[in-house]
Amino acid sequence: MLVSDWMTRTPVTVTPDTPVMDALKLISERRVRRLPVLRDGKLVGITTRKDLKDAMPSKATTLSVWELNYLLSKLTVEEIMGRPVITAQEDEYMEDAALRMQEHKFGGLPVLNAQGQMSDIITTSDVIRAFTTILGMNEGGQRLTLDMPDVPGSLERAAQAVQPSNIISVATYDVDGAGGNRRFVLRVGARGLLGCVTGCGRRGFPFWTEVGWSLSACSGFGWVGGFCCWGLGFSFLAPSPSPLPQRGKGS
């Protein structure tokens, strides 16, 4: 998953000698939040909507309208732009660029090609689009969340448990630290969902699944030899030779 797969094409840019008023107008008309600044095709800075608005005179100023207009006509982007610019590379991994955005608290990064020239821009919207696409949100199916011991082989057990449903996407994250549980979030095809739920219950996995617009909590009951899933509108008993593992703290 590379930056080049998700970046915004043909970004809106300005030059260093662009008047601040013109840059503000451009941001409003094109509905963007930031403007990379190019000089002779080379990236030399970046300015944001906040930078431009902060450069405007205070309403409490004693200057006349004519004096304000004169000053603003002379104020250019070069005087307020940020530099040096934090950038991303076309061929780097999307998650690395997203982490850099998080670390610097930026909503977007200009993207440079192999020649070091700016080609595109990656924004928070692009990161969110990548996230939802990778999780299969546009492919239908149902989400199934399982808490499993954080040990080798847990993913294989989870994959076996959801059969015969087809797995659309898989994501995992730590629930309660080293040696605890790991949460597996799977999006599975709706076909065979009942068999999927049955498989999880028989293996004694605490899990949750969604039905329609509601989130249903499905809890194991190892001490009575079975489990019940209220949200799916049915319950059944299944062999459970030992009590279920404790849920993680994030449950």
Beta strands, then each sheet from edge to edge (+ up, - down):
strand 1: 34-39
strand 2: 42-48
strand 3: 88-89
strand 4: 108-112
strand 5: 118-123
strand 6: 142-149
strand 7: 167-174
strand 8: 181-188
strand 9: 207-211
strand 10: 214-221
strand 11: 226-229
strand 12: 234-237
sheet 1: 1+ 2-
sheet 2: 3+ 4+ 5-
sheet 3: 7+ 8- 6+ 9- 10+ 11- 12+
end
